[in-house]
């Protein structure tokens, strides 16, 4: 059975239906004929109201209420997505590129100049940064101040008697300071240089004839020779039998080179090594 309910001007749109469910029971007695009710068609006034409602839905904003306090504003403008703003980057563009009708070749020179300047500045900055990084890296690998303080030593020449050889520690290596006698100096000057494995004149290895300063490390395998020993009265390496003369030159054995002469200078009665 259908029942039509009218409510204000929305009567044609509001319908309440009550379904009838059969329970399978037969009536005890026959009832009278059920009369069918005619459905009333909307009147002209109701049609006008309906047209007004349709126009309000299609042409203007409506308010849909859901619950006692909630409300939602719906607009046909929002459905069309016409309220989205198009991004404008004019503030970030150069003046020569703001005109959309301008030709590309007209602004080519300005754009190239700007690109060249940016590239040059970036290159210079990168080169300066790389130089700074490399300089700091190399500086960190150099010797510290305490190591540089030990880079030089001073030896008092009065502490080494004639004919003797003193041993000092310099940069972690033994240092031989030999006070040669006049006979030793004369003997080393008469040596035939062509017969030497590592040919050097005695005058090339000393600044003052009576003072010989060499690093006490054998040039064969890095052993420490013994002073005032060997077949030539200079230095002798007992590890593999290398013999050096009083000028520190190799004379016999496996060592390929003469004993190394460090940098030094005489200051009055003191020698500064390093």
TORTI-906700 format. One record per residue: x, y, z of N, C-alpha, C in turn. Coordinates in steps of 0.05 Angstrom, whole numbers, plus 32768, in hexadecimal, padded with zeros to 4 digits. Atoms other than C-alpha are relative to their C-alpha. Layout:
<sites>
XYZXYZXYZ
...
</sites>
This chain:
<sites>
80117FE88000800080008000801280198000
7FF17FE78003801B80447FEB7FF08017800B
800E7FE87FF4800B80838012801080187FF8
7FF37FE78009801C80C87FF57FFC80158015
80017FEB7FEB802E80FE80288009801A7FF4
7FF97FE5800A803181478017800B80108017
7FF47FEF7FEB805F8175803D8009801A7FF2
7FFA7FE5800A806181BF802C80007FFF7FE1
7FFE7FFF801D807881CB7FE4800E7FE97FF3
7FF18017800A80A0818B7FDE7FEF7FE68000
801180177FFE8063815E7FDE80057FEB7FEA
7FFC801580158070813D7F9A801A7FF18003
7FE6800C7FFE80B7812C7FAF80047FEF8019
7FFD800F7FE780AA810E7FF37FEB7FEA8000
801280178000808B80C97FF480087FEE8016
7FFB80147FEC80848098802C7FF17FE77FF9
800C801A800880778050801C80027FEC8017
800180147FEB80648019804B7FFC7FE57FF2
8004801A800E80707FD4802E7FF07FED8011
801180157FF3803F7F9C803E800C7FE57FFB
7FF2801A800180607F59804D7FEB7FEA8005
801380167FFD80367F1B8043800B7FEC8014
7FF880137FEB80387EEC807F7FF57FE37FFB
800A801B800680177EB1805D7FE67FF7800E
801980067FF27FD67EB480877FE880087FEE
80187FFA800F7F927EB180657FEC800F8012
80147FF27FF07F5B7EE0807B7FE97FED8009
801580127FF67F257EC080A57FE680057FF1
80197FF9800E7EED7EE58083800680147FEA
7FFC7FED80177EE77F0B80427FFA801C8009
80047FE37FF97EED7F5580497FF4800E7FE7
800C7FF180167ED07F8B801E801680087FEC
7FED7FF880157EF07FA57FDF801080198008
7FEE7FE97FF97F2B7FD37FE87FFF80137FE9
80017FEC80157F2280137FC3801B800D7FFB
7FE77FF480087F5D802E7F9C7FFE801F8001
7FFF7FE37FFE7F7180767FAA800E800B7FE8
7FF47FF380177F8180A37F70801780128009
7FE97FEF7FFA7FC580C57F6F7FFA801C7FF5
80067FE480087FBB81107F6D8018800B7FF1
7FEB7FF380107FE481347F378005801C800B
7FFB7FE57FF5800781757F4B7FF180157FF1
800F7FE9800A7FE081B47F42801280137FF2
7FEF7FEC800D7FF881EE7F18801180108013
7FF07FF17FEC800F82127F5780187FEF8009
7FEB80127FF8803781D57F6B80157FFE7FEA
7FEC80018016805781D37F25801280188001
7FF07FE87FFE806E821A7F2D80157FFE8016
7FED80037FEA808D820B7F7080167FEC7FF9
7FEC8014800980B081CE7F528014800C7FED
7FEE7FF3801280CC81F77F1A80138013800E
7FEF7FED7FF180E5822B7F4B80167FF1800F
7FEC80107FF2810881F57F7380167FF57FEE
7FED80098014812981D87F35801480167FF8
7FEF7FEA80078142821C7F21801480078017
7FEE7FFA7FEA815E82277F6780177FEC8002
7FEB80157FFF818481E57F64801580047FEA
7FEE7FFF801781A281F17F1E800D801B7FFD
7FF57FE6800681AE823C7F1F800B800F8018
7FF77FF17FE981BD82517F66800A7FEE8016
7FF680107FEA81DF823A7FA57FE97FF68012
8014800B7FED81B5820D7FD3800F7FF88019
7FF580087FE781C181F9801A7FF47FE68008
8009801B7FF881BE81B1802E80067FFD801E
7FFC80037FE381B481A7807880007FE28008
7FFD801B7FF681CB8168809A80028001801E
80007FFF7FE381B9816480E27FF8801B800A
800A7FE77FF481A5819C8112801380177FFD
7FED7FE9800081E681C5810D801280007FE8
7FED80028016820D81AD80D07FF3800B7FE7
800A7FF58019820781D1808E801780007FEC
7FEC80028015822C81CC804C7FF780127FE9
80067FEE8016822E82028016800A7FF47FE6
7FF9800C8019822E81E67FD07FFB80147FEA
80037FED8015823982107F9380077FF37FE5
7FFA800B801A823781FF7F4A801B800A7FF5
7FE67FF680088276822A7F4280167FED8008
7FEB80127FF6829E81FA7F6D7FFF7FE67FEF
800280188010828481BF7F43801080037FE6
7FF27FFB801982A381DF7F05801E80048003
7FE47FFC7FFA82E881E97F26800B801A7FF2
7FF77FE6800C82EB82317F0C800C80128015
7FF47FEF7FEB8305824C7F4F801D7FFA8004
7FE480077FFD834A822E7F46801180167FF3
7FEF7FEB800B837F82647F3D80177FF57FF0
7FEA8009801083B2825B7F06801A800D800B
7FE77FF57FF683FA82637F1F800C80157FEE
7FF47FEB800F841C82A37F0A801C8004800A
7FE47FFD7FF9846882A67F0A800C80197FF4
7FF67FE7800C846F82EB7EED8015800E8012
7FED7FF37FED849383037F2C801C7FF47FFE
7FE7800E800184CA82D07F1F800D80017FE4
7FF68000801C84D382DC7ED4800E801B7FFB
7FF27FE880088502830E7EB57FEE80127FEF
80117FED800E84E7834C7E957FFE7FFA7FE2
80008006801D84FB83367E4F7FF07FE87FF9
80108019800584D282F67E567FE380028009
801C7FFE7FF6849183117E727FEC80047FE9
80127FFC8017847583237E2E7FFD7FE67FF0
80038019800E845782E37E10800180027FE2
80007FFD801E845583017DCA801C80077FF6
7FE57FF9800984A083127DC9800E7FE87FF3
7FF28015800D84CD82EA7D9B80187FF78011
7FEA800C7FF1850282BC7DB7801B800D7FFA
7FE67FF48009853B82DC7D8F8004801C800B
7FFD7FE57FF5852C83217DAC800D8000801C
7FF580017FE5853E830B7DF380177FED8003
7FEB80147FFE857482D97DE1801A800B800C
7FE87FF47FF685AE83087DEF7FFF8003801F
80037FFC7FE38594831A7E3480017FE6800F
800180197FF3858782D27E46801C7FF28000
7FE5800C800185CC82BB7E2F8013800E8013
7FEE7FF27FEE85EF82F27E557FFB7FF8801D
800780087FE485CA82DF7E95800B7FE48005
7FF7801C7FFD85DB82957E8A801E7FFF8003
7FE37FFF7FFF862482A57E7E800A800A801B
7FF87FF57FE6862982CF7EBD7FFB7FEC8016
800580147FEC860882997EE780147FEA7FFF
7FEC80168002863682647ECB801B80088009
7FE67FF77FF78674828E7ED780028003801E
80007FFD7FE38661829F7F1E80007FE5800E
8001801B7FF4865082567F2D801B7FF27FFD
7FE6800C80048692823F7F0F8015800B8013
7FED7FF47FEE86BB82717F377FFB7FF7801D
800680097FE58697825F7F7780077FE38005
7FF9801C7FFD86A082157F6B801F7FFC8001
7FE280027FFF86EB821E7F5C800B8009801B
7FF67FF67FE686F582477F9B7FFA7FED8016
800780137FEC86CF82157FC580127FE77FFF
7FEE8017800386F881DB7FA8801C80068009
7FE57FF87FF7873982017FB480018000801F
80017FFF7FE28725820D7FFD80007FE4800C
8002801B7FF5871381C48008801B7FF27FFD
7FE6800D8004875581AB7FE98015800C8012
7FEC7FF37FEE877E81DE80107FFD7FF7801D
800580097FE4875D81CA805280087FE38003
7FF9801C7FFF876781808041801E7FFC8001
7FE38003800087B081888031800C800B801A
7FF67FF57FE687BB81B4806F7FFC7FEC8017
800580137FEB879C817E809A80147FE97FFF
7FED8016800387CE814B807E801D80098006
7FE57FF77FFB880B8177808B80077FFC801E
7FF680047FE48836817280CA7FF480158013
800B7FEF7FEB881A818F810A80168012800B
7FED7FED7FF5883B81C7813180157FF28012
7FED800D7FEE885B8198816480147FF07FEF
7FEE800F80118879816E812B801480137FF3
7FEE7FED800D889481AC81088014800B8014
7FED7FF67FEC88B481C2814980187FEE8003
7FEA80137FFE88DE81838148800E7FFC7FE5
7FF48003801B88F0818C80FE801D80097FFF
7FE57FF68000893081B08110800D7FFB801B
7FF180037FE7896581A28143801A80107FFE
7FE67FF17FFF89A381C9815980147FEF800F
7FEB800F7FF489E481A78169801880128006
7FE97FF17FF98A1C81C8818F80197FF17FF7
7FE9800D800C8A5C81B9816A80167FFA8015
7FEC80047FEB8A8681BE81AA7FFC7FE5800E
800680197FF18A63817F81C4800B7FE77FF1
7FF6801680108A838153818D801E80037FFD
7FE37FFD80028ACE81488195800B7FF77FE5
7FF4800780198AFD8140815A80057FE27FFE
7FFD801D80048AFE80FA813C7FE97FEF800A
8017800F7FF68ABC80E7815B7FE780067FF0
801A7FFD800D8A7580DF81417FEA7FFE8015
80177FFF7FED8A3780F2816A7FE67FF97FF1
80198008800B89F280D6815F7FE9800F800D
80177FF17FF689B3810081657FE67FF57FF2
801A8009800C896980F181587FF380197FF3
800C7FEB800F894A811C81227FEA7FF57FEE
8017800A800F8904811081057FFD7FE28001
8002801D7FFC890580CA812180167FF07FF3
7FEA800E800C894680B980FF801A8007800E
7FE67FFA7FF4898E80B48118801080147FEF
7FF07FEC800F89BB80EF8104801D7FFE800A
7FE380027FF98A0780E88102800D801B7FFB
7FF07FE880028A318126810F801C7FF88006
7FE5800A7FFD8A7A81158104801480187FFE
7FEB7FEC7FFF8AB481428117801A7FF37FF5
7FEA800D800D8AEA812D80E6801B800E8005
7FE57FF57FFD8B34813580F0800B80097FE5
7FF47FF780198B61815580BC800A7FE97FEF
7FF78017800F8B7D811280A87FE87FF27FF2
8017800C800C8B3780F6809B7FF680117FE8
80097FEE80168B258133807180137FFC7FE8
7FED800480168B65812B80477FFC7FE57FF3
8004801B800B8B5880E0803F7FE87FFF7FED
8019800280108B1180E98025800280117FE7
7FFD7FEF80188B2581207FF480117FF27FEB
7FEF800E80148B5880F27FD27FF27FE87FF4
800E8018800B8B2480BB7FC37FF980057FE3
80077FFF801D8B1B80AD7F787FE17FFD7FFE
801E800080018AD280BF7F6B7FF67FEC7FEB
8009801380158ACE80937F2C7FFF7FE4800B
8001801B7FF58AD980557F587FE87FFC8013
801680017FED8A9C80657F837FE67FF77FF2
801A8008800B8A5780457F797FEE80187FFD
800F7FE880018A3580867F89801480178001
7FEA7FED80028A6680BA7F707FF9801B800B
80037FE67FF58A6A80F87F9B801B8009800C
7FE87FF67FF48AA581247FAE7FFB8007801E
80037FFA7FE38AB181307FF87FF6801C8004
80087FE47FFE8AA9817B7FED7FE280047FFB
801C7FFD80068A62816F7FD37FEE7FF78018
8010800B7FEA8A4D814E80158004800F801A
7FFB7FF17FE78A67817F80488000801E7FFA
7FFE7FE380028A6381CA8054801A800A800D
7FE67FFB7FF38A9E81CC8084800F7FE57FFF
7FF2801980048AD48198807780017FEE8019
7FFC80107FE88ADA818380C07FE67FF4800B
801A80097FF58A8F817780CA7FF17FF07FEA
8010801180128A69813D80A97FE57FFB800F
801A80047FF58A1E813B80B67FEF7FEF7FED
80108013801189F680FF809A7FEA7FF38011
801580107FF389B780D880AA80097FE38003
7FF6801B7FFA89C9809680CB7FED7FEA7FF9
801180158009899D806A80A1800D7FF37FE7
7FF4800D801789BB803680727FED80017FE8
80107FFD801989A4803F802A7FF87FE57FF4
8008801A800A899C7FF480217FE47FF8800A
801A80087FF589637FDF80507FF980108019
80087FEE7FEA896180188083800B7FF9801B
7FF380067FE6898E7FFC80B9801080188009
7FF07FEA7FF589B7802880E7801D7FF78001
7FE4800880018A02802580D8800E8007801B
7FEF7FFB7FE98A388025810E801580147FF9
7FED7FEC80068A6480638111801C7FF78007
7FE480067FFC8AB0805F810E80067FE27FFE
7FFC801D80048AAF801880F480007FFA7FE2
7FFF8008801C8AB77FF180B3801C80017FF5
7FE68001800D8AF07FE88082800B801B7FF9
7FF77FE6800A8AF4803280717FFF80158017
7FFE7FEE7FE88AF0804F80B87FE980148002
80167FEE7FFF8AAD807180AC7FE87FF4800F
8019800C7FF58A6B804B80B87FFE7FE47FF5
8003801C80098A5A800180B57FE47FF78009
801B800B7FFA8A157FE180B080037FE28004
7FFC801D7FFB8A187F9B80D17FEA7FEF7FF5
80178010800A89D57F8580B380087FF17FE7
7FF9800C801989EF7F78806D801C80077FF7
7FE47FFB80068A377F90806F800680167FED
7FFA7FE880108A357FD5804F80158011800F
7FEA7FF07FF58A757FFE805A8000801C7FF4
80007FE480098A77804A8057801A800D800A
7FE87FF27FF88AB38078805A7FFA80178013
80037FE97FEE8ABD80B680867FF180177FF3
80107FEC800D8A9680DF80537FE37FF67FFC
801B800B80038A5980B180577FFA7FF47FE5
8004800B801B8A648094801180027FE28001
7FFF801D80018A56804B800280197FF67FF2
7FE8800A800C8A9580247FF57FFF7FE27FFB
8002801D80038A837FDB7FFD7FE57FF7800C
8019800B7FF58A437FB280087FE980057FED
80187FFE801189FC7FB17FEC7FF3801B7FFE
800D7FE6800089E97FF97FFB8005800E7FE6
7FFC7FF3801A89DD801F7FBA8008801D8000
7FFC7FE37FFF89E480677FD1801080078019
7FF27FF57FE98A0C809280007FEC80078016
80117FF77FEA89F180A680447FF5801C7FFA
800D7FE7800789C080E0803D800A80178011
7FF77FE87FF389D78126804E7FE880138003
80177FEF7FFD899F8151806D8007801D7FFB
7FFC7FE380028996819C80668008800B801C
7FF77FF57FE789BC81C2809B800F801A7FFA
7FF07FE7800289DF820480A8800E8005801A
7FF07FF97FE98A14821D80D77FF9801C800A
80057FE67FF38A0482558107801480038017
7FEA7FFE7FED8A438269812C800B7FE48006
7FF580197FF78A57822C81547FEA7FEB8003
801880127FFF8A138209814A7FF87FF97FE4
800B8008801989F781E181117FE37FFB8003
801D8003800089AC81E581027FF97FED7FEA
800780158013899281A780E07FE280007FFB
801C80018006895081A780BB7FF780187FF0
</sites>
